[in-house]
Amino acid sequence: MKKYDFAFIIHPRDKQELLKSYPIFRFIPNFLLYFISPRIVGDIVYKDDKGKKLNGALIAIINLPFQFLKRDNKIKKRILAALKLASKIGAKIVGLGSLSSPAVSGGLDIKDQSNVSITNGNALTAAVVTDDIKQLSKIVKLHKKKVHVAILGATGSIGQGVVHSLIGNVDSMMLIARKQNKLDNLNNILKEQHPDYDISISTSVSEAKESDIIIVATSHYETVLSPEDVKSGAIIYDITQPSNLKKEDWLSRDDVFVVEGGLIRIPGLHVDSITGLDNEESFACLAETLLLVLADRTDQDFSLGYVIQENMKEIENIAKKYNVSSLLKAWDKDTSWGEIKRFIKNYA
Ligand SMILES: NC(=O)c1ccc[n+]([C@@H]2O[C@H](COP(=O)([O-])OP(=O)(O)OC[C@H]3O[C@@H](n4cnc5c(N)ncnc54)[C@H](OP(=O)(O)O)[C@@H]3O)[C@@H](O)[C@H]2O)c1
């Protein structure tokens, strides 16, 4: 059996993606997916210019996004089975990709049953999002007196990490999620630490309407944001996997710029094309897993549950050593800060 240094868990982003790889499932009811064993579906190869090489395995759990978000024992067992496979092939650490992290509270629900170290990859993701939004808000500020940012999924693992590190870098924040009690808790903490800061909370996505930048960090499998909730000239920064935006909804909105974020470029990395990633491209959460192997930090779990600021700093410092750089896409095509600057100037 081929041995690997690390593994990263993925799953089909929707039924169409599942059918592309396994057409037979057109005739099989969804509940039978729970009986298909997790499997290795591709390689992650990292080679540096000094000849160091690491091999990672992409382990797919063949379940659909809605099944992960039931957050029940059935899906937990599937994630544990994937971890068992990872341990068998020699992986020192496993990254919980896409909805395999929200399904088990960012890894907290399974950490005691895993015999391999795990990370949800959210520390580097939150760090990348924060950096990108700081940069974006600087550009918006060239044309506007104040920058208003809405965070959809603000109470989540990544969302609250971003909120804490973004505070003070933009003029106001609208925090949006479904559960009022979680919003209240976060709001109380922030108000205590930053009593004069302009923070609002809401359970209604339409409250994003006045925002210049909207971060989409929700864990859902359907669209959470509609075009009527977004003003002309706004930038949407989406990190969700699978995307919580429906492309068709936005194609007629030339006055809104949709950026796919939470992505980075790592020299020497190649991830199997099943992920939709090109050469040297990575999801920040996958990159966190690889970087922990490079830094020899696999003896224990890293990011679990909510993102903590110390982890964000530590993984950012590791990332700097490996020349990691920011990557922005717009509907699967590379975009640039220059393009975004031109858009913002046009609609200012
Ligand atoms: N690009 C990358 O590299 C990368 C890396 C890691 C994760 N991700 C993606 O980032 C997203 C967030 O991950 P996470 O681990 O932070 O998830 P999480 O901890 O489950 O948090 C999700 C947040 O979204 C909110 N939410 C869920 N459904 C909603 C809805 N319909 N309307 C409004 N708010 C809703 C939740 O609030 P309630 O609790 O109130 O529902 C919570 O605040 C996922 O899509 C994940 O796949 C991307």
The ligand as a Gaussian input file, in Angstrom:
#p B3LYP/6-31G(d) Opt

LIG

0 1
 N      -11.707000      28.386000       1.198000
 C      -11.186000      27.647000       2.167000
 O      -10.005000      27.351000       2.211000
 C      -12.060000      27.188000       3.307000
 C      -11.442000      26.667000       4.428000
 C      -12.225000      26.225000       5.483000
 C      -13.620000      26.314000       5.391000
 N      -14.193000      26.813000       4.279000
 C      -15.659000      26.962000       4.187000
 O      -16.033000      28.052000       5.024000
 C      -17.393000      27.881000       5.455000
 C      -17.498000      28.118000       6.959000
 O      -16.786000      27.129000       7.672000
 P      -16.775000      27.089000       9.280000
 O      -15.945000      25.939000       9.667000
 O      -16.457000      28.439000       9.819000
 O      -18.324000      26.756000       9.576000
 P      -19.137000      26.818000      10.960000
 O      -18.225000      26.837000      12.111000
 O      -20.172000      25.758000      10.869000
 O      -19.849000      28.246000      10.901000
 C      -20.848000      28.517000       9.974000
 C      -21.484000      29.867000      10.230000
 O      -22.469000      30.062000       9.221000
 C      -23.735000      30.371000       9.836000
 N      -24.786000      29.865000       8.948000
 C      -24.957000      28.607000       8.500000
 N      -25.996000      28.561000       7.649000
 C      -26.498000      29.829000       7.563000
 C      -27.576000      30.416000       6.852000
 N      -28.349000      29.690000       6.061000
 N      -27.786000      31.753000       6.999000
 C      -27.000000      32.499000       7.800000
 N      -25.936000      31.980000       8.511000
 C      -25.720000      30.662000       8.392000
 C      -23.664000      29.705000      11.204000
 O      -24.547000      30.335000      12.087000
 P      -25.665000      29.502000      12.904000
 O      -24.900000      28.619000      13.845000
 O      -26.432000      30.577000      13.572000
 O      -26.429000      28.727000      11.884000
 C      -22.210000      30.001000      11.569000
 O      -22.091000      31.336000      11.998000
 C      -17.789000      26.469000       4.983000
 O      -18.519000      26.587000       3.779000
 C      -16.460000      25.784000       4.731000
 O      -16.545000      24.742000       3.785000
 C      -13.436000      27.269000       3.238000

